[in-house]
Amino acid sequence: MLIVVSGVDSDIWAMRLYLLPVPLSRESSYWMYDYWREIAQQIEHFFVERISRVRGLLSRVGVAPTARFYEYDARLHDWSSEAYEAVFTHRYPAGLLSEGGLPGVADPGMTLVRRAHAEGYEVIPLAGPSSITLALAASGLSGQAFTFWGYPPISKPERRRFLQKVFSQAHHMTQIIMESPARNDNLLQEIVQSAPPTLYLCVAHHLTAPTGFIRTQPVALWKPTPLPKAPTLFLLGA
C-alpha cells in the first residue's frame, strides 16, 4: 500500500516509528498541531503505555476505530513479542505514546525504540510537552548541566543516602527527581528538613493543568506544603 504524508509518496514511510507526545494534563492539549494529527491519522498500529489513557485522545483527532493498540506489560518491562511481530514482520508504520509527555523520557519506550532501530526503522520524535524540560526551563536553575534521577528509593536508609548524594551534586549541577503522587508531601518534607538551606528548591506541580504551579526559592524559605495527588518534579540547584 502506498501512503501519502504531507504530499510525499513513499513506500519507505511504512518503516517509521513515530514518538507522539501526549498532554501532561487531560485538561490541556494546547500544544497539539496539524502535523501531529496528520501523522496519528495515518497510523493504524500504536504501542501505548495504557490504552485507556490515549484512546479518547486519538479518537478525537480522527484515528480510525479499527486501529490496533499494543499495551505495555509492566511485568515484562516491555511489550509482548506478539506485539512486536504484528508490526515489524509486516513493516507497518507505528506510533508510540506514553501516559503523558514524551514517550521514552521518564516513561517506557526504550526497548521498543531499540528494536525499531534494529529492524531498520526510522525513529521520528514529534515535538510536544516533556515535564522535565518544561520544569527545568521555568525553574530558574541551570539548564546547562543537569541530572534526572527518576524516583528515589522507598526504604528509609537507601532514601537518606540517595538524597544526600543528590544534595551534594546539586552544588555543581541541577538535580531533578520525581515521586509518586501519594508520596509528594513526604518527599517535600524530607528535602526541606535535610537539604542544605542555601540550595534552591523548585517544585513543579501538575504542569500545564489549571491547578498546576512552578515555584522556586531557597530551601530555608520553604515550608512543608500539602501537594494534591498529581505528577510533581523536584529540582535542586545552587
C-alpha positions, 0 to 999 in steps of 0.5 A: 500500500502506498501512503501519502504524508504531507504530499510525499509518496513513499513506500519507505514511510511504512518503516517509521516509528513515530514518538507522539507526545501526549498532554501532561494534563487531560485538561490541556492539549494546547500544544497539539498541531496539524502535523501531529494529527496528520501523522496519528491519522495515518497510523493504524498500529500504536504501542501505548503505555495504557490504552485507556489513557490515549484512546479518547485522545486519538479518537478525537483527532480522527484515528480510525476505530479499527486501529490496533493498540499494543499495551505495555506489560509492566511485568515484562518491562516491555511489550509482548513479542506478539506485539512486536511481530504484528508490526515489524514482520509486516513493516507497518508504520507505528506510533508510540505514546506514553501516559503523558509527555514524551514517550521514552523520557521518564516513561517506557519506550526504550526497548521498543525504540531499540528494536525499531532501530534494529529492524531498520526503522526510522525513529521520528520524535514529534515535538510536544510537552516533556515535564522535565524540560518544561520544569527545568526551563521555568525553574530558574536553575541551570539548564546547562548541566543537569541530572534526572534521577527518576524516583528515589528509593522507598526504604528509609536508609537507601532514601537518606543516602540517595538524597544526600548524594543528590544534595551534594551534586546539586552544588555543581549541577541541577538535580531533578527527581520525581515521586509518586503522587501519594508520596509528594508531601513526604518527599517535600518534607524530607528535602526541606528538613535535610537539604542544605538551606542555601540550595534552591528548591523548585517544585513543579506541580501538575504542569500545564493543568489549571491547578498546576504551579512552578515555584522556586526559592531557597530551601530555608524559605520553604515550608512543608506544603500539602501537594494534591495527588498529581505528577510533581518534579523536584529540582535542586540547584545552587 
